[in-house]
């Protein structure tokens, strides 16, 4: 049985490694928010499986091989002869913050069909995770919503990361509508303070209150970049501060936070509604440290730190 199944984009990040003549020097790296998330889930002791569509091309086959080598199940990764693997171009400013451009008109990840998915993989999991970049186009949106509803009907823990990339949406209004729909179906949400501001026009505390009250979210993590994370669940709230590291590349840090937090939640053996204040603080402390350490390396999937590194940083 695979414990955590994630649906969404599996793509190549062309990450900036330097500058020459004013142009970024780019290196191809495996990426996609759900894949980064699963890499952390798997690294920290829980089985993980990817549901996605890539091109039957050089990059698509490389991605499948990378997930296989990372221990992530790929039985539900579809190879398409009709569409190319999606490419994302990630450039960095002086502080390591990213900007994105995409070759995705359409990319294979937007063309996954519900009928292509082996639902027995969802039947056997504990957690079903998704983002909202799999909702930017009609076909993948329909597939994503059907899979979420299928997982909910079978009592799975539903996890969502809205992961806003406005450049991929026809309009901010369409992005908001899809993100709110996605959030309304989730038990556990990892969301950034910027996404809270975009959706609700408020700070992290009020955003978490809205997610609990209006969307039925049980566990809410609002990441605050270098400042850490605000958490809220079961009547408990609090902050875990950021960790000082020498930042090289923030790509995938939020995804690694989410996957780390889910791995630690599963370690408790509890349902989201059963987590204590101590559980939550331990979960978020580990996830903040894992995400921070990941920024010392390039990329997402390949930057998840070893558990021993995280525990050493925490001081355990």
PAMARTOR-297743 format. One line per field, with one value per residue (C-alpha): residue number from 0; x, y, z. Coordinates in nm, 4 decimals, decimal comma. Example, Ala and Ser with C-alpha at 12.3 -4.5 7.8 and 13.67 -1.06 7.14 Angstrom:
BEGIN
num = 0_1
c1 = 1,2300_1,3670
c2 = -0,4500_-0,1060
c3 = 0,7800_0,7140
END
This chain:
BEGIN
num = 0_1_2_3_4_5_6_7_8_9_10_11_12_13_14_15_16_17_18_19_20_21_22_23_24_25_26_27_28_29_30_31_32_33_34_35_36_37_38_39_40_41_42_43_44_45_46_47_48_49_50_51_52_53_54_55_56_57_58_59_60_61_62_63_64_65_66_67_68_69_70_71_72_73_74_75_76_77_78_79_80_81_82_83_84_85_86_87_88_89_90_91_92_93_94_95_96_97_98_99_100_101_102_103_104_105_106_107_108_109_110_111_112_113_114_115_116_117_118_119_120_121_122_123_124_125_126_127_128_129_130_131_132_133_134_135_136_137_138_139_140_141_142_143_144_145_146_147_148_149_150_151_152_153_154_155_156_157_158_159_160_161_162_163_164_165_166_167_168_169_170_171_172_173_174_175_176_177_178_179_180_181_182_183_184_185_186_187_188_189_190_191_192_193_194_195_196_197_198_199_200_201_202_203_204_205_206_207_208_209_210_211_212_213_214_215_216_217_218_219_220_221_222_223_224_225_226_227_228_229_230_231_232_233_234_235_236_237_238_239_240_241_242_243_244_245_246_247_248_249_250_251_252_253_254_255_256_257_258_259_260_261_262_263_264_265_266_267_268_269_270_271_272_273_274_275_276_277_278_279_280_281_282_283_284_285_286_287_288_289_290_291_292_293_294_295_296_297_298_299_300_301_302_303_304_305_306_307_308_309_310_311_312_313_314_315
c1 = 0,0000_0,1296_0,0550_0,0547_-0,0641_-0,0182_-0,1762_-0,0405_0,2381_0,5580_0,7965_1,1474_1,2719_1,5418_1,7077_1,9478_2,3049_2,4726_2,4699_2,6673_2,6314_2,3188_2,1435_2,0830_2,2762_2,0155_2,0412_1,7630_1,6329_1,3335_1,0431_0,6748_0,5280_0,3565_0,6751_0,8815_0,6211_0,6400_1,0197_0,9995_0,7257_0,9422_1,2672_1,1077_0,9838_0,6468_0,5673_0,4697_0,3191_0,2820_-0,0182_0,0764_0,1216_0,4493_0,5625_0,7082_1,0230_1,3710_1,2632_0,9506_1,1489_1,4149_1,1488_1,0057_1,3543_1,4248_1,1088_1,1831_1,5335_1,3909_1,1585_0,8416_0,5906_0,5288_0,2616_0,0203_0,2558_0,1223_0,3623_0,2029_0,2993_0,0858_0,2153_0,5581_0,6728_0,6093_0,9134_0,9482_1,2221_1,3191_1,5347_1,6636_1,7187_2,0043_1,8341_1,7535_1,3831_1,2341_1,0399_0,8808_0,8192_0,6506_0,6469_0,3000_0,0612_-0,0362_0,2058_0,1434_0,0545_-0,2550_-0,3886_-0,4264_-0,7636_-0,9536_-0,9899_-0,6096_-0,5764_-0,5595_-0,7983_-0,6755_-0,3731_-0,6070_-0,8049_-0,4938_-0,3561_-0,3995_-0,3494_-0,4464_-0,2595_-0,3014_-0,2216_-0,4036_-0,1698_-0,3508_-0,6673_-0,5535_-0,6933_-1,0333_-0,9216_-0,6808_-0,9239_-1,2008_-0,9623_-0,8346_-1,1817_-1,2988_-0,9960_-1,0461_-1,4109_-1,3181_-1,0589_-1,2979_-1,5686_-1,3237_-1,2302_-0,8789_-0,7026_-0,7227_-0,4233_-0,3987_-0,1301_-0,2823_0,0613_-0,0288_0,1431_-0,0586_0,1271_-0,0493_-0,4032_-0,6220_-0,7051_-0,6616_-1,0361_-1,0174_-0,7217_-0,9135_-1,2207_-1,0251_-0,8088_-1,1110_-1,2796_-0,9672_-0,9378_-1,3017_-1,2329_-0,9217_-0,8572_-0,4946_-0,3774_-0,0288_-0,0655_0,1711_0,1033_0,1094_-0,1627_-0,3721_-0,3434_-0,4357_-0,7409_-0,8773_-0,7003_-0,5928_-0,3052_-0,2158_-0,4249_-0,7457_-0,6719_-0,6508_-0,9760_-1,1474_-1,0139_-1,1453_-1,4807_-1,5791_-1,3865_-1,3890_-1,0089_-0,8897_-0,5150_-0,3744_-0,0078_0,0552_0,4174_0,5849_0,8999_1,2140_0,9999_0,8765_0,5178_0,1894_-0,0156_-0,3759_-0,5700_-0,8112_-0,8210_-0,4416_-0,2429_0,1164_0,4287_0,7529_1,0211_1,2471_1,5912_1,9029_2,0781_2,2833_2,0141_2,1148_1,7774_1,4258_1,2773_1,0631_1,1041_0,7303_0,6609_0,9264_0,7654_0,4323_0,5718_0,7776_0,4759_0,2645_0,5336_0,5487_0,1667_0,1637_0,4311_0,1831_-0,0614_-0,3434_-0,6126_-0,5862_-0,8670_-0,6813_-0,3550_-0,2506_-0,0703_0,2550_0,1996_0,1468_0,4527_0,6719_0,5348_0,5874_0,9301_1,0555_0,8985_1,0384_1,3874_1,3630_1,2405_1,5098_1,7899_1,6587_1,7325_2,1059_2,0890_1,9506_1,6161_1,3301_1,3299_1,7057_1,7333_1,5403_1,7818_1,8455_1,6394_1,9586_2,0474_1,7077_1,7215_2,0735_1,9528_1,6661_1,9116_1,7761
c2 = 0,0000_0,3469_0,5840_0,9196_0,9737_1,3130_1,4307_1,7146_1,8606_1,6668_1,8796_2,0000_2,3083_2,4935_2,6489_2,9394_2,8463_3,1712_3,4610_3,5150_3,8172_3,9209_3,5871_3,3200_2,9953_2,7228_2,3622_2,1069_1,9628_1,7435_1,9391_2,0005_2,0904_1,7530_1,5646_1,7821_1,7169_1,3409_1,3469_1,4788_1,2306_0,9444_1,0778_1,0875_0,7319_0,7085_0,5507_0,7904_0,7627_1,0124_1,0509_1,2628_1,2835_1,3570_1,3406_1,0199_1,2184_1,2535_1,4691_1,2665_0,9459_1,1135_1,2290_0,8801_0,7412_1,0111_0,9327_0,5617_0,6176_0,8349_0,5519_0,7219_0,4888_0,5782_0,3267_0,6182_0,8337_0,8322_0,8725_1,0699_1,0458_1,3533_1,6197_1,7332_1,7314_2,0711_2,2955_2,5650_2,8280_2,9474_3,2582_3,4047_3,7519_3,8537_3,7130_3,3762_3,4474_3,3007_3,4098_3,1587_3,1196_2,8090_2,6170_2,4670_2,5457_2,2738_2,0608_1,6927_1,7560_1,9559_1,6695_1,3903_1,2178_1,0567_0,7356_0,7031_0,6766_0,3467_0,4226_0,1252_0,3407_0,5897_0,3068_0,1918_0,5253_0,7144_1,0647_1,2198_1,5419_1,7971_2,1540_2,3970_2,4036_2,0859_2,2974_2,5635_2,3816_2,2180_1,8560_1,8444_2,0440_1,7910_1,5023_1,6625_1,7288_1,3767_1,2285_1,4472_1,3459_0,9805_0,9987_1,1824_0,9221_0,6576_0,8409_0,9520_1,2471_1,5231_1,7578_2,0742_2,3277_2,6074_2,7041_3,0223_3,0909_3,3708_3,3439_3,0104_3,1444_3,3321_3,5847_3,6375_3,5830_3,2343_3,1524_3,2613_3,0618_2,7407_2,7826_2,8356_2,5283_2,3239_2,4500_2,3718_1,9993_1,9731_1,8514_1,9724_2,2899_2,4307_2,7879_3,0856_3,4266_3,5703_3,3260_3,4160_3,7830_3,7073_3,4993_3,6718_4,0069_3,9441_3,8250_3,4675_3,4498_3,5681_3,3555_3,0428_3,1383_3,1714_2,8354_2,6652_2,8434_2,8745_2,5910_2,3163_2,2836_2,0929_2,1690_2,4889_2,5773_2,9321_2,9578_3,2949_3,2522_3,3150_3,4088_3,0523_2,9317_3,0036_2,6942_2,6450_2,3264_2,1884_2,5167_2,5426_2,8176_2,9277_3,0333_2,8535_3,0990_3,0778_2,9200_3,1060_2,9392_3,0526_3,0542_2,9345_2,8521_2,8599_2,6376_2,3657_2,4840_2,5257_2,1845_2,0261_2,1930_2,0367_1,6887_1,7017_1,8118_1,5287_1,2724_1,3947_1,3922_1,0291_0,9504_1,0475_0,7788_1,0281_1,1794_1,5564_1,6284_1,4443_1,6376_1,7983_2,1284_1,9385_1,7317_2,0446_2,2227_1,9180_1,8768_2,2408_2,2669_1,9725_2,1037_2,4565_2,3191_2,0733_2,3459_2,5881_2,3357_2,2528_2,6090_2,5415_2,3247_2,3797_2,2355_2,0638_1,6835_1,6653_1,9152_1,7354_1,7093_1,3884_1,3410_1,3363_1,6830_1,8198_1,6719_1,8086_2,1553_2,1318_2,0158_1,6650
c3 = 0,0000_-0,0920_0,1952_0,0134_-0,3443_-0,5118_-0,8353_-1,0436_-1,2488_-1,3086_-1,5105_-1,5750_-1,3923_-1,5821_-1,2804_-1,2909_-1,2022_-1,3030_-1,5502_-1,8677_-2,0936_-1,9037_-1,9688_-1,7040_-1,7303_-1,6784_-1,5652_-1,6138_-1,2870_-1,1978_-1,0552_-1,0042_-0,6650_-0,5988_-0,6891_-0,4527_-0,1807_-0,2353_-0,2270_0,1301_0,2276_0,1026_0,2495_0,5937_0,5994_0,4243_0,0885_-0,1883_-0,5348_-0,8204_-1,0498_-1,3508_-1,7262_-1,9037_-2,2624_-2,3976_-2,4661_-2,3215_-2,0295_-1,9510_-1,9322_-1,7201_-1,4753_-1,4394_-1,3817_-1,1205_-0,9256_-0,9438_-0,8093_-0,5284_-0,4241_-0,5485_-0,7148_-1,0815_-1,1818_-1,2318_-1,4398_-1,7972_-2,0909_-2,3747_-2,7423_-2,8207_-2,5804_-2,4638_-2,1036_-1,9448_-1,8925_-1,6259_-1,6400_-1,2926_-1,2626_-0,9374_-0,8013_-0,5731_-0,2613_-0,4196_-0,4777_-0,7930_-1,0988_-1,3364_-1,7090_-1,8539_-2,1815_-2,1304_-2,4187_-2,3582_-2,1623_-2,1017_-1,7362_-1,8388_-2,0513_-1,7969_-1,8233_-1,5363_-1,7364_-1,7523_-1,3741_-1,1856_-0,9004_-0,6983_-0,6113_-0,4421_-0,2819_-0,0982_0,0217_0,3494_0,2057_-0,1273_-0,2078_-0,4879_-0,5811_-0,8063_-1,1062_-1,2104_-1,2334_-1,4822_-1,7870_-1,8360_-1,8772_-1,5839_-1,3654_-1,4272_-1,3586_-1,0379_-0,8988_-0,9816_-0,8071_-0,4988_-0,4737_-0,5251_-0,2453_-0,0108_-0,0689_0,0532_0,3713_0,2779_0,4389_0,1780_0,1508_-0,0584_-0,1480_-0,3611_-0,4996_-0,6887_-1,0218_-1,1817_-1,5128_-1,5743_-1,5337_-1,7807_-1,5077_-1,1320_-1,0921_-1,2440_-1,0222_-0,7119_-0,8038_-0,8647_-0,5554_-0,3321_-0,4784_-0,4129_-0,0547_0,0226_-0,0218_0,1974_0,5522_0,5623_0,3894_0,3404_0,2129_0,1979_0,3478_-0,0064_-0,1132_0,1931_0,0999_-0,2635_-0,1731_0,1359_0,1672_0,5268_0,7449_0,8335_1,1536_0,9890_0,6830_0,8985_1,0718_0,7330_0,6186_0,9323_0,9462_0,5810_0,4145_0,6764_0,6877_0,9947_0,9910_0,8457_0,7961_0,6724_0,5637_0,6065_0,3991_0,6002_0,9028_0,9554_0,9851_1,1609_1,2399_1,3448_1,4212_1,6775_1,8682_1,8920_1,7207_1,7219_1,5364_1,4656_1,3670_1,0650_1,0587_0,9509_0,6585_0,3618_0,0922_-0,2524_-0,4117_-0,2620_-0,5356_-0,3782_-0,0189_0,0360_-0,1168_0,1020_0,4043_0,3074_0,2487_0,5679_0,7689_0,6263_0,7034_1,0630_1,0875_0,9732_1,2313_1,5058_1,3903_1,4455_1,2285_1,1624_1,4094_1,6869_1,6827_2,0119_2,0560_2,1141_1,7992_1,5913_1,7252_1,6632_1,3098_1,2167_1,3803_1,1766_0,8540_0,8955_0,9481_0,6578_0,4220_0,5364_0,4866_0,1391_0,0259_0,0566_-0,2575_-0,6058_-0,7137_-0,5339_-0,5508_-0,5137_-0,2279_0,0492_0,3439_0,5336_0,8490_1,0563_0,9209_1,0190_1,3702_1,4163_1,3148_1,5626_1,8286_1,8849
END
